């Protein structure tokens, strides 16, 4: 019994620190955790995002996102806004995984 309890506590505590970036794109602003604007230039972004093809490729809070098909599978629900001034987070989509990462670390808390 003690081993099972200890194992469950260990799994739960690891889960608190592992934040895979599985996101779902909402249809309504009110459903979103974070409002996102896509910038035309990397230099304008708070976060450079790489779209992963597989859920296992999405990493911690490093800008490697996997877009889920279902809202219930996602860690964060995002809504893409049309205007920069409406956004909580400015992102730029990169073509290469190595380009992903935070440019403005003061907004990291938005994706935890």
HELIX and SHEET records of a PDB file:
HELIX    1   1 UNK A    2  UNK A   17  1                                  16    
HELIX    2   2 UNK A   29  UNK A   31  5                                   3    
HELIX    3   3 UNK A   42  UNK A   44  5                                   3    
HELIX    4   4 UNK A   55  UNK A   57  5                                   3    
HELIX    5   5 UNK A   71  UNK A   73  5                                   3    
HELIX    6   6 UNK A   84  UNK A   86  5                                   3    
HELIX    7   7 UNK A   97  UNK A   99  5                                   3    
HELIX    8   8 UNK A  105  UNK A  111  5                                   7    
SHEET    1   A 7 UNK A 101  UNK A 102  0                                        
SHEET    2   A 7 UNK A  47  UNK A  51 -1                                        
SHEET    3   A 7 UNK A  64  UNK A  67  1                                        
SHEET    4   A 7 UNK A  22  UNK A  25  1                                        
SHEET    5   A 7 UNK A  76  UNK A  80  1                                        
SHEET    6   A 7 UNK A  34  UNK A  38  1                                        
SHEET    7   A 7 UNK A  89  UNK A  93  1                                        
END                                                                             
